[in-house]
Amino acid sequence: MEIQRMTRIEDPEDIVPNDLRAEAQSLEQAGEEWEAWLAAAYNEEGITILWLPAVGRAGIAWGSDAEWTEADSAQDALARFLGEDDKEMVN
């Protein structure tokens, strides 16, 4: 799948997957650092990524509940989710 662009999501309320939105809201209230991104794929539903830099983990959702993996960045999480460059999801 070719990713056309990644767009930063600034407000937790704008995160569509319920589980990732709830996690981002909790982190926001606790003053924890988080980043959320929407990766748009050609002719496909977007992939939502919630990256937690303090712990090096990310939740990735594409039409269902999130899967979680270790990740160095949101881009790394997306590559793991898509299996690019022989990367794999790591629980």
N, C-alpha and C positions, 0 to 999 in steps of 0.2 A: 504494500500500500504506500502510495506516495503522499507525504504530508505537505500540504501547500503553505501552511503558515501556523505559527503559534501566537496566540493572543493572551496577554496577561489579564487575569480576572482580579480586580482590586477589592471588590465588596463580597463578603461571604454569601450575601443574599443572592448574588448573581450566579452562584454555583448550582448547576441543575441537579446532579445526583444527590439524593437526600442524605446518604451517609457521609459523603464528602463535605456537603454544606454544613451538617451538624458538627463535624470535626473541626472545620475552619471557624465556625462560630464559637466553639469552646476554646480553641486556641486564641482567638481574638480577645475574648473576655479575660483570659488568663495572661494576656500580654505576651504570648509566645509568638515567635517568628514563623511565618508560613508563606508559601507562594502557591497560587493557583493559576493554571493555564488551560486554555482550550486549544487543542491541536485539531485543525480543520483538515479533513481528508477529502480528496476529490470525490464528489458524488456520494459521500458517506456521512453518517452522523458523526459529530465531533467526539474526540476523546478528551475527557477531563482528567487533569493531573493535579493532585494536591501534594506539594513537596514540603517536607519538614526538615529544613537545613540543620537544625540543632541535633537531630538524631540520625540524619542521613537516610530517611525513608520516604517513600511516596506511595500514595494511593492512586490508582488509575482506574477510571470507569469508562466503559463504552457500552451504553445501553443496559447496564445492570449494576449490581453492587460492585464496589471497588475491590480490586485485587491490590495487595500491598507487596512492596519489594524494597530491598536496600537500593539506594540510588545516590549518586554524587550531585545530581541536579535534576531538574524537571526533564531536560533533554535526555539525560541518561536513563531516567525512568521510562520515557517513551520508547527509547531504543530497546530497552529490555522487554517491554510489553510487546513490541513488534518483532522481536527476535533479530534485530539488525546487528551486524558486525559480530555474529555468534554470541551476543549477550543473552542472558537468561534472567528470568525473574528469580529473585533470591528472597526467601521468607526469612 
